[in-house]
Amino acid sequence: MTTLIADSVACSSHVHPIASAGARPEAYDVMVVGAGFAGAVMAERLAADAGKRVLVLDRRPHVAGNAYDRFDDAGVLIHQYGPHIFHTNSADIFDYLSRFTAWRHYEHRVLAVVDDKLLPVPINRTTLNRLYGLDLQTDEAAAAFLASRAEPVDMVRTSEDVVISAVGRELYETLFKGYSLKQWGLDPSELDKSVTSRVPTRTNCDDRYFTDRFQAMPAQGFTRMFERMLDHPNIDLLLGVDFRDAREAHPHQHLVFTGPIDEYFGWCYGKLPYRSVRFRHETIDAAQYQPVAVINYPSLDVPHTRITEYKHLTGQQCAQTSITYEYPSAEGDPYYPIPRRENLALFKRYEALALDQSDVTFVGRLATYRYYNMDQVVGQALAKYRWLASRWAKPEERSPKTSRVRTR
């Protein structure tokens, strides 16, 4: 792999040696925009499986996208853009990523601050006992308690409907409403039901945030996993550049785009709404700051949504610890597509344009405006690669060797 760095961007410790931009002037088979999960998986498969020559570019000065992690001054491996916890039920996805990393077994646990209590999230029997001073001993007792609180909803349409119909208004107000208001800038009654449908309610005492078959963290971090994924002689990296500046400078036959789909089309129908996050990283002069990796703050009286302590994720042992505060924002890098009916309708207009792009493939959370987990993005990219490979296997559909990507 050759790494090309824009002159204005400093080389980080995670970037491979710099080569001159003129090292490979000939055309590439594929340009991949974005070095996050979607782009890296597509690039690796195109290079290693299909034998294509691939240029991967990213406007950031590093690979791994939002999963980028780095060692801070205290020697703690922190996640620059907030915690990323890998989990999946797919053996195929886990086995694929295992080609590029060893794993540290890790089961994620989250607590929420309510008054002077720390309560397990998602709601389980322990949550109910601590919050209400109960002594529910069985799943049946917890289920009966929740049923007594639940409020029937004729048709579940919104995130508010999901929670109230399952656990009632009091638990909704206590654990969900404030957090959702801060996270999304919208009342849960204005959000699609898919948001809170992602968080289960349990009647047992299982306090794990996820129950997937595979739960683990890359042993040397996400960035190192990405570097190995992209370490192929058919792959070049161009970091710290904007796609619009690099597109014409580097001839290619096909484009894989993993950025915001509305940006690709010049926001011709208007901007798709995204939610961003501001991160505040701190080092604490103590071995441990909190009992679990993530503590949520659902109260509107607290400006941040959660605090992450990374040593729980990495298993590192050192004198100091590092934490991150998260402050959701309407401005900044796009992180979360906002799941509302009108936003989906706007996306569908862009999707119709994308379907007309025979020489461009759109993949990933931003390009398909989906609120995907990491494993879902990997699965989508693997499936999209297989689709592309089968299409290119048909001689009548192969692009001419000298063709260029169409510019709109």
N, C-alpha and C positions, 0 to 999 in steps of 0.2 A: 504494500500500500504506500502510495506517495501522498503526503499531506502538503497542500498549498495554503498559505496563510496570507490574508490581506495585509498590506504593508502597515495599515493603521492599527492592527490588532496584535497585542503582545502574545507570545507563545506561552501557554500554561504548561505545568508539569505533566499534564495528561495528554499533550499533543505530540504526535510523532515528529521526527526531524523535518525541517522545512526544506522544500525543494523549489526551484524556480518555476514560475508559472509557465515557462516555455518548455518544460521538460517533456510534455506530451502534447504537441500541437495538433495531432490528428483528431478526427471526430470520435466521439464516444457513441457507443450503442444506446446507452440510457443515461440521462441526467436525473438524479434523485434529489428533490428539494426537501431538506429536513433530515437531520441526523438523530432523530428520536427513535422510538420503537418502530413506528411504521416504516420510516425511511431506512433504518439500519437493517431490518429484516428483509425488506425488498431488495436492498443493495446486495446483501450477503447471498441471497438465493439467486439473484440474477447473475452474480459473478461466479459463485461456486457451483451452482447447479446448471445454469444455462450457458455459462462460459462467456457472458457479455462483458464488455468493457464499460465500467460504470464510473461516473463522476458524482460524488455526493457533496452537496453544498449546504451550508447553514449560516444564517446571519449572526448566530452566536459564535464566540471564539472556542467552542468546545463541542464534543459529541455528547450523546445521551439525552438531549432535549431536556424536558423538565425532570427527568430522573437523574440528572447530573449530580454527582456527589464529589466531595473534595475534603482533604484534611485541612482543618483550620489551624490557627496558631497554637492551640492547646493539644494538637495531635489527634483530635476527634474527627472521625469521618462523618461529616454533616451533609445533609441534602440541601443544596442551594435553593431549591424551589419547593420546599416543604416535603414531608415524609412520603416515601413511596414504599409500600409494603406489598411484596409479591405473594399472590395466592391464586390457585387455579384448581379446577377439577379435571383438567385435560392432561392426560399423560403425554399426549403428542406435543403439546406446547411446552410442558416442563422438560421433556426429553430434548426437544430442539434447543432450548436455551441452555441446557446442561452441557451442550457441546462447547460452550464458551465460558462457563464458570463452574466452580464448585459451590456448594451451598452451605449456609449456616441455618440449621433448623430454628425457626422462630414463629411463635404463635402470638399474634397481636392482641393486646388488651387495652381497652379504653375506659377511663373513668370520667364522669361528669360532676362538676361542682354545683351542688344545689344547697344553698344556705351554708351550713357548716358540715355538710355530708359529702362524701365521695361515693358516687353510685355507678355500678357497672352499666356500660352501654355496649350493645343494645339492651333493652329492658329484659331482665330475667327475674327469677324468683328472689334472688338476693337484692336486686334493686327494689322490689316491692316491700320486702321485709325491712330494709333499712329506711326507706322513705316513709313508710306508714307505721313503723314499730310493730310489725306483724311477726308471726311465727308460722308461716306457710311451710309445710313439711313435704308436700307432694306436688307433682305436676298438676294433678286434678284440682287441688286446692287453689293453686295459682291461676289455673284456667277459669275456675269458678269466680275468683275475685275479679279478674279482668273482664269476664262476661258481665258481671254486675255493674261495671263502670262503663262499658262500651255503649255507644249511642248509635242506633241504627241509622244508616244513610241509604236513601232510596237508590241512588246511583253514584258509585265512587268515581269521581272525575278528577279531583285535586289531591294534592299532598295532605291538606287538612282532612279531607274525607277519609283517606287511608288510615290516618292515626286515630281519629275520633271514633271511627267504626270499630277499631281493634281494641283500644285501651281507654277511650273516654276523653272528655275535655280537660280534666285536671292534669292528667299525665301529658297530654298534648301541650298545655300551657307551660308546664314545668320543664319539660325536656326538649320539646321540638320547636315551638313557635319562635322563641327568641333567637335560637341558633339559626333557624332558617332565614329569619329576617336579616340577620347579620351576613350570613353566607351568600344569599341571593339578592338582597336588597328588595325583596318582595315578600308579602305575606304568603304563607303556605296555601292559602285559598286561591292564590293567583298562579300557582305552580302545578305542572302536570303531576299526576299521581305517581309517575315513575321515580320521582325524587325520593320520597319516603318509602316506596315499595322496596327499595334496595336494602332497607334496614329492618331486619326481622324482629318479632317479639317472641320471647321464649318463656316457657313455664318451668324449665329446669334451671339448674345453677351453672350452666356452661357460660363462663364469662369471656370466652374468646370472641373477638370481633368478627372473625371469619371462621367458617366450619369446613372450608375447602379441603380436599384430599391432600393437596400439596401446598405447604406454607413454609416459606424460606426466604432468606436474604442472600444475595450474591456474596460469597465469602470475602472477596476483595473489593466489593462495591459494584454499583451499577456502571460507573464510568469504565472500569477495567473490563467488565463484560462487553460493553459496546466496542471498546478498542479491539478486543479479540474478534468480535463479530465482523468488524470492518478491516481486519488485517488480512487482506487478500491481494495478490499481485494485480488482479483485474480492477481493483478499486482505488480511485484517487479521492482525496478529501480537499475541499476548498472551504475554509472556515472564515467567519467574520466578514462575509459578503452578502449582499442582497441579491435575491434571485433575479430581480429585474435588471440588475447591472451585469450579471454573469450569463444570462440566457443566450445572448447573441455572440458573446465572446468565446463560447465553448460549443461548437457544433455537436449535435446529437440527433439520433433518430427518433427516440421516444422519451417522453417526460413522465416521471412519477412525482406527483405533487402531494405533499402532506401538510401544507400550510392551510390557512383559512381560505375556504373556497370562494368567499365573497371578495377577498383581496385579489385572488387570481383573476377574477373577471372585472377588476377595477371598481368594485362596489357599485356596479351599474344599476342594481335594483335597491341600493341602500345597504347599510352595514348590518350584518347579523349581530344580534346582541350576545356578548360574552361577559362572564364575570371574571375579574382578575383578583389577585391577592398581593398584598405587600408583606414582605417577610422581614422580621427583625431578629438577627442572630446575636446571641450573647454567650459569653463564657462565664461560668460560675465557679468560684473558688471553693468547690466542695466535690466530694466523690460522687454524690447523687443528689438530684434536685427534686424528683418526684417518683412515686412508687411504680409507675408504668410509663411506657413510651409516650403516650398521648393523653392529655387531660383536656376535656371539652369545657367550655364556659358558655352555657346557654343563656345566661342572664344578659339582658340588654344594658345593664349597668356596667358591664365589662366590655371594652371596645374590641378585644380580640376574641376569636372563636376557639382557639386551642393553643396549647403549648406542647411542643415535642422535645423530648430528651433522647438524643441519638444513641447513647451508650447502651440503652436497652435493645436497640436494633442490632448493633454491631457486636455486643459482648465485650467491648474493649474495657481494659482495666487501666485507669490512670487517675492522677490526683485531682484533676479538674474535670468538669463536665460542660457540655454545650447544649443550648436550648434554642428553640425558634418560636417566636410569637407570630401568629398569622392574623392579618387584618384584611378582610375582604374589601374589594374596591370595584367601582364601576370603571375606573381607568387603569391602564397598564396592559401588559401582555395578556392575550386571550388564553384563559385556562379552562373555563367551564362553559360549554354551550348552555344557554338558559332554556330549560325545557318548558315551552309554552306553545299553545296551538298556533298562534300567529307567527311565531318564530319558525316553526316547522313549515308553515305555508311559504314563508319567504325563502327558506332553504330549498324547497321543492322547485322554485323558479330557477335557482342557481343549478340545482341538480339537472334540470332539463338542458341547460347549456352544457353541462359537463358531459352528458350522454352523447352530445354531438361532437365531442373531441376524440376522434379515433386514435390520435397519437399522444394522448395524455391520459394517465391513469390517476385517479384520485383515491387516496387511502389514508386512514387515520382519523383521530378524533376531530380535528379541525376541518379536514377536507370533506368529511361526511357529516359534520355537525351532530355527533353522537357523544353521549356521556359514557364513554367506555372505560373499563378498568384496563390495566396494563396487559393482562393476559388476553383480553378481548381484542385489543389492538394487534397483538402478535398473531392471534388466530385470523383476524381479518386480512392482515398482510400476507400470511402464508396462503390463504385461500385466493387472494387476488393474484399472487404470483403464479399459482397453479393455473388460474384462468388465463393469464397472459401467456404462459409457456405453451398451453394447449393451442391458443390462438396463433402464436408464432410458428407452431409446428405445421400449420397448413400453408403450403407454398404460395397459394393464391392470395394469402392475406399478409405476406411478409412485406415490410416496407423496403423500398429501393435503398441500396447501400448509401446513396448520396443524399437522401432526403433530409430535411430539416423540420424541426417542430414548428407547426403553424403558429403564428402570432396573431392574436386577436386585436 
